[in-house]
Amino acid sequence: MPSFLDRERSVAPPGYSRWLIPPAALAVHLSIGQVYAFSVFKTPLVERFDTSLTAIGVVFSIAIVMLGLSAAFGGKWVERNGPRKAMFVSGVCWAGGFLVGSLGVATGQLWLLYLGYGFLGGIGLGIGYISPVSTLIKWFPDRPGMATGLAIMGFGGGALIASPLSSALLDRYAATPSEAIVPTFLTLGAVYFTAMMLGAATVRVPPPGWTPEGGAPAQAPPAREQVQDGLSVEAAFRTRQFWLLWIVLFCNVTAGIGILEQAAPMVQDFFTGVGPAEAAGYVGVLSLCNMLGRFVWSSTSDALGRKRTYIGYLGLGCVLYLVIAVAGTSSVALFVAVTGVILSFYGGGFSTIPAYLKDLFGSFNVGAVHGRILTAWSCAGIAGPLIVNVVADSQLAAGRSGADLYTASLYLMVAVMAVGFTANMLVRPLSASAAPAPGPAGPDRSREAVS
């Protein structure tokens, strides 16, 4: 790769403002966040390939699986090579996914859509998702929840841009949406590649010894498994706390992603007066809630504590899913409001988890640990859409329609959230023998933040 992508070439010069990092991260996350608007393409793709909702839903699931796997296996590579090279690789894979996917649509080969948007695009999603996280935590050690929320809210907000843009392109390029998918994919790929390259050119890593104004200078951690400011990814991976958090993230994501992936068809099935344009607008509203939740709730967790914040996500989430199952068809406003809050919790769960990991395991390998735990997202990317789509297809086969297609899956989501709630309640700070030692910037506060 070109040498200007090397980590050494991206060290911030004197006087560089750390507030330039969140916009660079947003350029990447807003681009890859388009995946949350995939439901806009579901009905046109079903018509184009003459197949089922489940078959098209597999495209989304593959993308999310590859997101988690590439984040898990690429986490240490991103830590070594820095955010600039990672953002570049992400942009190439994400734009390439649109290109290969459009070829699959043009030729009627569904497997090429799986390979392009799903497999290749999913690699771009994973590398792009984790690329700015550890960098932001290093630039904002004083406010890690706020910092990760600033970036990760872009991933949730990507659909806020992509949903109306995709809908407009589908209307503009051809007489029917199914005929307009190819030029729409090509246009989106070009736009996102440009934005991601701008983010890669802007991002910087802090110089050795840098500290925010008023703080003590950071020091490089010694090369041993338990280091001064945290555990290595291998050590964290072996702890009970890591796997409890894995379950927490899996359950929170499974419940939210099931609604998000099926959002446009779902709102049309619940309410007969809602058309494709209104459904696209609904996807945009959910994206806004997802985006705001990633910033508001993760920032709140800096004061409230990560564990208490997840109690809210999962406990209130159970109640809200019951409301949809019991009274979801009574009012469009109620349906939108309740699902919007659920999606804000879903987004908040993503942006809070890096700070939760930092509280427990320290900041040394937080990017790589974050990558490993995103395998929960991979599994949830299969489980959530599969639950909703398989149940909906089975209900269709039984002659049911409307909201009845989703009632059973909504009750299943209540159970999933309850499992996550229990796992979060079992999380405890690391024992004295395994916990990170106090770093040079002051005493370790992980116990306070986790409680």
N, C-alpha and C positions, 0 to 999 in steps of 0.2 A: 504494500500500500504506500501511497505518497508519504514522505517523511513528515509533512506538516500535520499529519494526523496523530503522530506520536505523542505520548503523554508529556514528554520533556518539552515539546514545542507548544504545549497548551498551558504552561504555568503562568499564572497571572502576574503582570508587571506591577511595580509599585504604584499605588494609588488606584488600582482597579476596584471598582465598586462591586461588592457581593450581590447587590440588588439587580445586576445584569444577569445573574445565573437563573433566577426563576423564569424570565422571559425566554431564555434559550431552552430551558426544559419544557416550557409550555409549547414552543414551536414543534417539538417532537411529540409531546403527549396529546396535543390537540389533533395532530395528524393521525396517529395510530388509534386514537379514540373513535375514529370512524367505524371501527368494528361494532360499536354499540348501536349503530344505525343500520346494521345488516338486515334487520327485520323489514326495512323499507323495500328491500329487494326480494323478500321471500315469495310473495304472491307472483310477481313477474317471473321469477326463476321457476316456480312450480309450473306455470303456464308454458314457459319456454322449453323445459325438459319433459313436460307432461309426466310429472312424478308426484310424490307425496311431500307433505310438510316435513316429515321425519327425514327423508332423503336430503332435502335442502338444509334442514337444521344441522345435518352432519358437517356441512361446510363450516359453520360457526363453531361447532364443537372441536373440529380439528384445529382451527385457528387458536382456540383457547388452550387446548392441550399442548400445542407447540409453544405457545407463550410460556406456559409454566415450565416445560422441559428445557427450552432454550435459556430461560432465566436461571434455572437450577444449574445447568451444566456450563452456562456462560458467565455465571456470576464472578468467579475468580478471574476469568479472562478480562472481564470489564474492569475489575479492580486493578489488574496489572497494566492494562493498556490505556485506561482513562476514558472519560466520557466522550471526547471528540471522535475517536476511532469507533467507539461503540455506536454513536449516533449516525455516523456515516454508513456503517454496515447495516444498521436498522433501516435507514432510508432506502438503500439499494434493495434489500429484501422485501420491504413493504410495497414499494413501487413495482418491483418485479412481480409480486404476487398479483397485483391488478392486471399486469400485462399478460401473464400466463392464464389468469382466470378469464380474461376477455377472449383469449384464444379458445378456451374451452367452451364458452358460451357461443362464440361464432361458429364453431364446428359441431356443436351439439354433443361434446364429450364431457360428461359430468365429472369424470375422473380428473380432467385437467383443471376444473374449477376447484376440486379438492386439493390438487397438487399446488395450484397457484395461490388463490386467496387463503386456503386452509393451511397447507404445509409451509410454503415459502413465506407467505405473508405472516403466518404465526411466528416464525423465527424472528422476523422484523419486529413483531409486537413485543416479544420477550426481551430481546436485547435493548430495544428502545425504551421499554418500561423501566428497566432497572438502571439504565445508563446514567441518569442524573441523580439518583436517590442518595448514594453514599456521598457524592460531591456536595449535594445540598446540606446534608448533615454535617459535613466538615466545614462548610461556609457558615452554617447557623447552629453551632453547638449549644447556643443559649436558648434556641427555640426550635427544637427538632420537629415537633408536631406541626407547627405552623409552616416550617420549611417544606416538609414532605407534602403537606396539604396543598401548598401553592403549586407544586408541580403536578401532583397526581390528580388534582381537580381538573387539569387539562384533559386527562384521559377520559374522565367522566363527562366532560363538556364537549368532547369531540363530536358527539352525535348532535349536539345543539346546532352545530354548523353543518355537519354532514347530512342530517336528515332533510332539512328544507333544500339544501343544495342538490342532493341526489334526486329529490322529488322534482325539482325544477328542471334538472338535466334530462330526466326520464320523459318529462312532458315536452321538452324542446326538441330532442333529437329525432323522434319518430312518432308515428301515429299512435302506437301502443307502447306501454312501458316495457313489455317483453322484447320488443324490437330495438329499444333504445339502450339496453344494458351494456352492449359492447362499447359504444362511444362514451357512455357515462363512466365506465370503468377506466378507460384510457385517460379521460380528462382528470378524474380524481387522482389517478396515479401520478400524473405530471404535476398537479398542484401540490400534493403532499410531498413529493420528492424535493421540490424547490424549497418548501417551508422547512423541511428537516435538514437540508444542507445549510440553510441560514442559521439554524440552531446550533449545528455542529461547528460552524465558523465562529460563533459568539462565545461558546462555553469555555471556561477556564477552570483549572484546579488551583487551590490555594498554595502559595509557596511554603517551603519548610519553615516552621516556627511561626506561621501566621496565626493571629488570634483576633477576634472581634475587639473593638475598642473597649478598654477596661478589663479585659480578660488576661489570663496568664498564657504565655506562649505554649503552643502544642509541641510535643516531642514525638519523634518516630518511635513506634513500639518495638521492643526487643523481639528477636526472632525465636520465640518459644511458644508452646501451645497456649499457655495462660499468660497473657501479656498485660502490660500496665493499664491499658484502656480497653480490655475486652478479651473474649475467648475467640479462638480461631473457629472457622466454619465447621471443621471436623469435630471439635470439642462441643460446640453448641448442638450439633446434629445428634449427639449421643445423650442429650439430657431429656428428662421427662417433660420439662417445660416446653421444649421445642415442639414435641408431638402433641401436647395439649393445645398449643397455639395453632398447630396445623389443623386440628379438628375444628377449632373455633373459626378459622378462616374458611375452611371447607364448607361448614354449615352456613355461615353468613353469605358466602358467594353463591352456593347452590340455590338458596331461597330467592336471592335477588336476580340472579342471571336467568332463572326460568321465566320470570315476568319480562325481563328486558329483551331477551331473544325473541319472544313471541308477542311483543307489545302491540305492533300495528294490527295483526290479525285478531288479537285478543280483544282489544277495545271495540273492534267492529262486530265481533261475535256477542259481546255483552250488550251492545246498544245498536239497534238496527238503523238508526238515523245517522250513524257515523260513517263517512265515506273515506276513500284513500287519502284525500288532502287533510281531513281532520285527524286521521290516524297518524299521518306524518307529523302533524303538529303536536299530537300527544307524545310521540317519541321524543320530540324536541323538549317538551315539558319535563319528561322523565330524565332526559339528559341534563337539564338545568338543575333539577333536584339532586341528581347524582354528583354533579360538579360542585354545587354549593355544599353538599354534605361532606365532601372530601376536604374542604377547607375549614368550614365552620366546626364540624365535630372533632377533627384532628387538632385544631387550635384549642378547642375547649378541653381536650384531653391533657394539654400541658398543665392546666390548673386542676382538673377533676381527677386525673389519674387514668391510666389506660384500662385497667380492669373494670372500674366503675363505668367507663364509657362503653365498653363492650356489654356490660350488663344491660345498658339501655338499648343498644343495637338489637340484642337477641331476645331480651325479655319483652320489650314493647313490640318487637317484630312478630312474636307469637300472637299477641293480641290483635295486631293489625291484619294479619292473614286471616284470622277468624272473622273479622269484620267483613272482609271482602267475600269470604265464602258464604256468610250468612246474609249480608245486606248489600253486596256489591252492585246488584242490578237496580237498586232503588233510586239511584241518582248518579248522573254523570259526574257532577261536582264531587260527590263523596268518593266515587271510584278513583278519580284523578288525584284527589287530596291524599287518600290513604296510600295508594301505590307510589305517589310522590315521596311521602315520608319514608316508606320502605326503601325506595331507591336512594334516599339521602343516607340512610343507615348502611346500605350496601356500599355506597361510595366512601362513607366515613370509615368503614372497616378496612378498606384498602389503604387509605392514607394514614391510619393510626397504627397499622401493624409494623411499619419500619421503626417508629418510635418505641413501640412495645418491645421489639427485639433489642433495640439499643438499651432500653432500661434493664433488660434481663442479662444481656450478653456483652454489653459494651459496644464501642464504635469501631474496633479494630477491623473486623471482617463483616460489618453490618450489611454491606452490599451483597456479599456472597451468601450470607445467612438468609437475607431477604429473597435472593434468587431461589434458594432451596425450598423455602416455605411456600413459594408460589406454585409448587407442584400441587398444592391443595387447590389452586385455581384451575389447574389442568383437569383434575378429577371432577371438580365442580362444573367445569365447562361441558363435561359429558353428562353428569348426573342431572343438573338442573334442566337443560333443554330436553333431555331424554324423558324425564318424568312428565313434563308438560306436553311434549309432542306425542309421545306414545299414548298417554291417557286421552289426549284430544282425538287422535286417529282411531283409537278403540271405541270411543264414544260416538264418533261419526259412523263407524261401521255398525254400531248398535242402533242407529237411526236417531240419535239425539243431536241437538243443535244449540247454538247460542251459548249462554253462560254455563249450561250443563256440561259442556265439553271440558270445563276446567275445575269443577267443584272438588272432585276427588284429589286432584293434584294440589289444590290449595290446602286441603287438610294434611296431606303428606308434608307440605312445607312447614306447617305448624310443628309437626314432630321433629323435623330436621332442625329447626331453630331451637327447640327444647334441648336437643342433644348438645348443640353448640353452647347454650347457656350453661349447662352442667359442666362442660369441659372448662369454660372460662372460670367458673367458681373454684375449680381445683388447681388453678395456676397459683404457684407460690414463688417467692424470690428464691434464687439459687442458694444452696447451703454455703456456709462460710468457706468450705474447702474448694468449692467450684466457682464461687462468684468472682467477678472481676475485682481486682484490687483498686483502691482509690487512685484516680488519675492525677496528673500534675495540676489540673485546673481546679482541684478541690475534692472533697469527699464524695464517694459514690452515693447517688440518691435513688438507685434503682428500686430499693424497697419502698420508698415513699411513693414513687411514680406508679408502681405496679399495684399498690394497695387500693 
